[in-house]
Amino acid sequence: MPSLIEPIQVSILAMAVIFLVLGILIVVIKTLVHFLPYTAPPPPPARASAPAAASGSSQNEDHIAAIHAALAHHLGKSPQDIHISNITSL
Amino acid sequence: MDFSFQDAISKILHSTGFVAIEPGQGVMILIALILLYLAIWKKFEPLLLLPIGFGCLLANLPLSMLANTDDGGLFNFFYSGIKHEILPPLIFLGVGALTDFGPLLANPATLCLGAAAQIGVYTTLIGAVALGFSMQEASAIGIIGGADGPTSIFLAAKLAPHLLAPIAVAAYSYMSLVPLIQPPIMRFLTTEKERAVKMEQLKPISQTVKIIFPIASTVIVVLMLPPIAPLLGMLMLGNLFRESGVTARLHDTSQTHLINVVTILLALAVGSSMTADTFLTLNTIKIIVLGLLAFCMATAGGILFGKLMYILSKGKINPLIGSAGVSAVPMAARVSQKVGQETDKSNFLLMHAMGPNVAGVIGSAVAAGVFLSLFGSGDASTGHAAIETLQTITTSLGQ
């Protein structure tokens, strides 16, 4: 049977190198993420000029937001693609 | 010129493949048909096994001149793409364009799982040497444990070209069997409590980090392991196409048309290397057995390191994501998700498993780089395929 000392030595050395290289990448990633944190994109400018929304009623705003999201989902579009231009209370 | 009807018939009959076929070719045609069956009817990696099987079929039809060693034959040119390290790096370009490094960047500790899964490579290396292979051959066989087809082909072409066919077939066959090989090992090595761990939602990553990472990692890894530059460089370039946001056309081409074209060329070239004299040997059987060992050990290595991370993180990391460290993107990550949901249907591990899955791609490329540094051609000026090609062209022009 061939000597297994050489492959065992190679295996230990290679695993050490792999952990070293990937360990360095971990440090690089953590540094990048630390100095360049994620910032949420600014919300799109409010275009709704509905009297109900402008009235300051937070409950109405929540309803409009929910309807807006549901409508966008139903139509298969992004909520940003649907602009509310007018709301009339019945 | 005298024309004899009988002579003409005889000449035509003797020019057919039927009179030239040898028993070995018959067996190889049968193997090609099995590969086609597995690809078409069993859906085992059909995008690769189908062209590999058909390439094998064509290469073994007598007088077809389509074996990779037939000078001037069509597949001989395709095979040059492997020999001169062109096709595997181009596949990596497409893989990079397809891969989102976001989950890895959000949880960089998962890179350790990609490293731990490489244990399969090294246990197989030891096993291969025990079975009588040289260190170069054993390295090329061991990398099957990286579960990364292009890396296996890249390394085999450099260290053991005569074993390329069985290594490529073993690598792709076992990759297609990941959903069958991994789950029993995952269940055996984890408790129900560990499998039920729900991981925290991944943090979003800034686009700038996503752009800088492929550049920084290329510089660091290639400086440490120069021989791996073709593979890693193309992987990161493809990812930069994706993340930069300014090369939409190149990104689109890399992840669709280019990778498809290169896959066809690569698979046919591999198929054309499956000739009786290289494939019908005892070594092929040994490689098939060692390939299975490589996948099992890689899965176990990832899971066991996942268990260690589970303990160190006080139960925040689900060890099941460790099995995705074997590469095989994205199938291994899907297996983690599936096994996790067997315990808790509301547990979604897919995105968490994508981190080690991508880390596995980088890890197996690094493992290949270590082998090339140890056993590849030491002289970069004479060993590099591009230099060889240039020298060949210069010589041809001079004649």
Interface residues (C-beta under 8 A of the other chain):
Chain A: M1 P2 L4 E6 P7 I8 V10 S11 L13 A14 M15 V17 I18 F19 V21 L22 G23 I24 L25 I26 V28 I29 K30 L32 V33 L36 P37 Y38 T39 A40
Chain B: L104 L105 P108 A109 L111 C112 G114 A115 Q118 I119 V121 Y122 T123 L125 I126 A128 V129 A130 G132 M135 A138 K203 P204 I205 S206 T208 V209 I212 F213 A216 S217 I220 V221 M224 L225 A359 I362 G363 V366 A367 V370 F371 L374
